[in-house]
Amino acid sequence: MEIAQDGQSERREYPRVNLETKVSIRTSDMEPIMLGWVQNISRGGFKLKADNPLITKDIFRSGKEIFFETYEDFFRLKGKGEVIWASQKENEAGIKFDELDHKGKKFLEDFLGMF
């Protein structure tokens, strides 16, 4: 896991912490899971880098609701969010948190408090 402070933090509502952790994304229980990487995270959301090209994925439309879950033992988050922006060229998207489970909220606060 690579962690560093984001140089653009001062322009954002919440400071971001750079990292690389695997995440699964889907739009509903009926949809297949798509894998990607959380590249940076804040109290407000995270930047996602998809494993597969976004051009073929309807998930990445602005305003689309998504469900996400990280599954690495050292970094656990599960919740619901909204796609705020997407770059098909870079296979990236910005996800705003709408809901985090109780454990996830506590974990995120503790994790971000280290920086």
C-alpha positions, 0 to 999 in steps of 0.5 A: 500500500502506497500512502502520500499526501495529495498536493492539491488538498488545500483546494478541496473541501476534505484533504485527500490521502493517496493510496492503492487498495482494491475495491469492488463496484456495482450498481445493484445486487443484480449487476456483476461486480467490477474491480478497480483501485481506490487511488486517493480517499478523503472524508467525502469520497474517493478516486477510483481507477478501474481495471477495465476500460470505462467506455464499456461500463454504464456504471460511470455516468455522473449522478449514478448510484453505486455500491462499493466494498474494499476487501483487503484485511488492512483497509475495510470500507463498505457503502453507497456513493455517487459518481461525481465525475468520470474520465473514460480516457484515464479509466477513472471516476470520482465517487462521493460517499452517500453512506458508509456502514458504522465500522467503515465510518470509524475506520475511515476517521481513524485512518485519515486521522493519522495524516 
